[in-house]
Every structure is written in C-alpha cells, then in structure tokens.
Amino acid sequence: MNDTPFTKNKTFAAPRAAVWKAITDPTQMRQWYFEEMPDFKPEIGFEIEFNVRCEDRDFLHCWKVTESNAEEKIAYRWRYDGYAGDSLVTWELSDAGENTLLIFTQTILAPFPPDDPIFARESYEAGWNYFLDDRLPPFLEIN
C-alpha cells in the first residue's frame, strides 16, 4: 500500500457551518456518507463501530475522534476490526469567499492488508472521490 497521504481539496458553494454540519451531524452523515452509522459526535475521544457490507464481506468500521475544532477541523482514526491497518482521516474547513474550502486527507498510520484489492490505494481513492464528488455536493445543495 502506498503510504503517501491521499489529499483532496474541494470547494463547496455552501457556508462553513453547513459543511461542518454535513460532516459531523449523524442525521446528515447518514444521508450522504454511511447510512449504517448509528451515531457520531465531534468530540475528542468519541468512539463508534458500525458494520458496512461490501463485496459480500462485512467490514466493522472503528472510528475514534482525535481532534475537533468546531467548523474548522475534525480528525478520526479509522480502522477495521479483524484486519491489519490503521489510518487518520482529517477534514479541514476554511472560508473561500462565500464558499467553503475542504481539505480532506487520509493518512495511513499502519499498513492495511497489501494482498487484498479492497484495501488498495485505488480502491480507497475511488471511495473518497465518490463521497466528496458525487455524494456530498448534491447533499449540500438541497440542505
């Protein structure tokens, strides 16, 4: 697995408060991100586990919030129970005129299984591009 962090800069035609709410409010997150997620709190130390079924396999997502600064930055550890590997997902928000700039980063802290295509860099890049390009923008437009 490539250890270079995956970073994506994305500008949204929405105020920072709206983007923050979309990435931290569990009701909104379930609408565009993970409908399986039972709860979320943008509080340091908050932990959650939820299962996502992918390619006829179960992946128990394990998140732990490590940093939270309202409307500016949230970061959480992201791993899968039963699989090697650990990562840090960071969402940073700033004003871009009347818009909001999101700088998204996923940093690999411990390698995921290198022989499993579902953990390949191309796979998680495609997933993040799906969420950040296809799911979040239309959600923000209607909310």
C-alpha positions in Angstrom: 0.0 0.0 0.0 1.2 3.5 -0.9 2.0 5.4 2.3 1.6 8.8 0.7 -1.4 10.6 2.2 -4.4 10.9 0.0 -5.4 14.6 -0.1 -8.3 16.2 -1.9 -9.2 19.9 -1.9 -12.8 20.6 -2.7 -14.7 23.9 -2.7 -18.4 23.9 -1.9 -20.9 26.6 -2.6 -22.1 26.5 1.0 -21.2 28.3 4.2 -18.7 26.6 6.5 -21.4 25.9 9.2 -23.4 23.9 6.6 -20.4 21.8 5.5 -19.4 21.3 9.2 -22.9 20.0 10.0 -22.8 17.7 7.0 -19.6 16.1 8.1 -20.3 15.9 11.9 -24.1 15.6 12.4 -25.1 11.9 12.4 -28.5 12.6 10.9 -26.9 14.4 7.9 -23.9 12.0 7.7 -26.3 9.0 7.3 -27.9 10.8 4.2 -24.7 11.1 2.2 -21.9 9.2 3.9 -22.8 6.0 5.8 -26.4 5.2 6.4 -25.3 2.3 8.7 -23.7 4.7 11.2 -25.7 4.7 14.4 -24.3 7.9 15.9 -21.4 10.4 15.7 -20.2 13.2 18.0 -17.5 15.7 17.0 -15.9 15.3 20.4 -12.3 14.1 21.2 -12.4 10.6 22.4 -15.8 9.7 20.9 -15.7 6.1 19.5 -18.0 4.3 17.2 -18.2 0.9 15.5 -20.6 0.1 12.7 -20.7 -2.6 10.0 -20.6 -2.0 6.3 -21.2 -4.8 3.8 -19.0 -4.6 0.7 -18.5 -7.3 -2.0 -20.3 -9.9 0.2 -18.0 -9.2 3.1 -18.5 -7.4 6.4 -16.2 -4.6 7.5 -16.7 -3.4 11.0 -15.6 0.3 10.9 -13.9 1.5 14.1 -13.5 5.3 14.4 -12.1 7.4 17.3 -12.2 11.2 17.2 -8.7 12.5 17.9 -9.2 16.2 17.1 -12.2 18.5 16.9 -12.4 22.3 16.5 -15.9 23.4 15.5 -16.3 24.5 11.9 -12.5 24.2 11.4 -11.2 20.7 11.7 -12.2 17.2 12.7 -9.9 14.1 12.6 -10.6 10.5 13.5 -8.7 7.2 13.5 -10.2 4.7 11.0 -9.6 1.0 11.1 -11.5 -2.2 10.5 -11.9 -4.8 13.3 -10.3 -8.1 12.3 -8.0 -6.5 9.7 -4.5 -5.1 10.0 -4.1 -1.4 9.3 -5.0 2.0 10.7 -5.4 5.4 9.2 -6.2 9.0 10.2 -9.0 10.9 8.3 -8.9 14.7 8.6 -11.4 17.2 7.4 -10.2 20.9 7.4 -12.6 23.7 6.6 -11.8 27.3 5.7 -13.6 30.2 4.0 -13.1 30.7 0.3 -15.0 33.9 -0.3 -18.7 33.0 0.1 -17.8 29.3 -0.3 -16.1 26.7 1.9 -12.8 25.0 1.1 -12.5 21.5 2.4 -9.0 19.9 2.6 -9.6 16.2 3.1 -6.7 13.9 4.0 -6.4 10.2 4.7 -3.0 9.2 6.2 -2.1 5.6 6.6 -0.7 5.0 10.1 -0.2 1.2 9.8 -0.5 -0.7 6.5 -3.7 -2.5 5.5 -3.5 -6.0 4.0 -1.4 -5.5 0.8 -2.8 -8.6 -0.9 -6.4 -7.6 -0.6 -7.6 -5.4 -3.5 -10.3 -3.8 -1.4 -7.6 -2.1 0.6 -5.6 -1.0 -2.5 -5.0 2.7 -2.8 -7.0 2.9 -6.0 -10.0 1.4 -4.0 -10.0 3.9 -1.2 -9.3 6.8 -3.6 -12.3 5.8 -5.6 -14.4 5.7 -2.4 -13.3 9.1 -1.3 -13.9 10.6 -4.8 -17.4 9.0 -4.7 -18.2 10.6 -1.3 -16.6 14.0 -2.0 -17.5 14.5 -5.6 -20.7 12.5 -6.1 -22.5 12.4 -2.7 -21.6 15.5 -0.6 -22.1 18.3 -3.2 -25.7 17.5 -4.1 -26.5 16.9 -0.5 -25.2 20.4 0.4 -27.2 21.9 -2.5 -30.5 20.7 -1.0 -29.7 21.3 2.7 
